[in-house]
Amino acid sequence: MDWLQTAFGWLGDATWGWALIPFLIVLGGAFTLISGFVQFRFFGRMWNVLSGGHGQGEGEVSSREALLVSIGGRVGGGNIAGVAVAITLGGPGAVFWMWVVALIGMATSLFECALAQLYKRSEPDGTFRGGPAQYIQHGLGQSFNWLAVIYAIALLASFGLGFSAFQGNTVAVAANDSLGLDPVMVGVFLALVTAVIVFGGIRRIARVADVIIPIMALGYIAMALAVIVLNFTEVPAALWTIVANAVGLEEAVGGGVGAAVAQGMRRGLFSNEAGLGSAPNVAAAAAVPHPMTQGIVQSLSVFIDTVIICTCTAMVILLGDVYVPGATDVDGVALTQQSLVGHLGDWSQYFLTGAVLLFAFSSIIYNYYLGETAVSVLTGNRFGVLALRLAVPVVVFLGAAAPGATAVFFFSDPLMGLLALVNLIALAMLFPVGMRLLADYRRQLRAGAVEPVLDPADYADLDIDQTAWTKPAPLRQVA
């Protein structure tokens, strides 16, 4: 076992340590420049989905539901504990670099999700399935099947199993610390609810996300806004501290700007997952008229996760008096929790516990669906999916009831780094196809279309599933 841990430790160092983060930043920056800052040009269109975005037919997953499932997966411990760790180790300036990573990552997310949509496949039950494994297989060709298999194995092991156990543990610890609940009972409850949802497939997952994610996110944002309003006169100083620490005008921790950049970028990427190849699996399930439509929508989830929700956590911490620059005796979720209590009173710690519970549970169902997509690539039959549906509730229970069991999944972070690296290589190779989609989308908008529609005949040279795309309706002219 020691040699195995050493091997995965090397893999983690080789990806997260030196290769992955620069690759993500350079690639995201290139996508931003070559596309003409697409994430900013279409920023207004991203928000339209929140007021509608329903599927095109009965039983289909809507654009908004796919967005909310991915937000549910992205928003979690990284937004509460991760931000606190970034500030503790990198100073307030780390928040600024989290913003930078998010704004660049919006372009990466846009293209990876648009490609997942283009190469998605129709399922017998009328839903769609796709993601990096599918756009590697059908976009790069059969000679790259081995790369798709590596991706699927890493996705299943890290998200489908490992992170599900960790999230079960997060729920149990939070419930025990704040409410005194027995971890075993929490594990039983969590496993049962997880089983009910995952056996309903992506439709039930999407419906659940459509209900709990807005409650979860809006409730947390409202709490942070209350803190901001109560400390309104101190907000400009907090923002100045973030910027000043980020560029070296002030120094809060040892390492100065270097620590801020390193922590901000690392925690930002962990939080919003842009470029890691996870969200495209969910984005592909949506029924939309054009692949770029969902790409633009999914770009919004990166903004919501990091620029909005992570900033809320940062303001709660920096506007309080619990955080002491350079001190590391209070960090993680404890720093966020104690800061919130200092602002609003003891009752707020129970609210935060509830938020952690919802965040973690939404991540569990998101992680399950990623695992299901991986299994469909590896086995291609319903028995593999059934086995996963039986396994995930058990894994969640073990993570909650036996905290030591999570040590078995030490390979999760290194494998996430591997799948991200595979995804980025595929993205770089398929970027011309992404630009082709973007050009088509822009052409239809210039022609007066309210919502561009993909004509599969225009992509007959590509290995796309023609049945996943209806014939295009006439362009609707802007009144």
Disulfide bonds with the S-S distance in Angstrom:
none
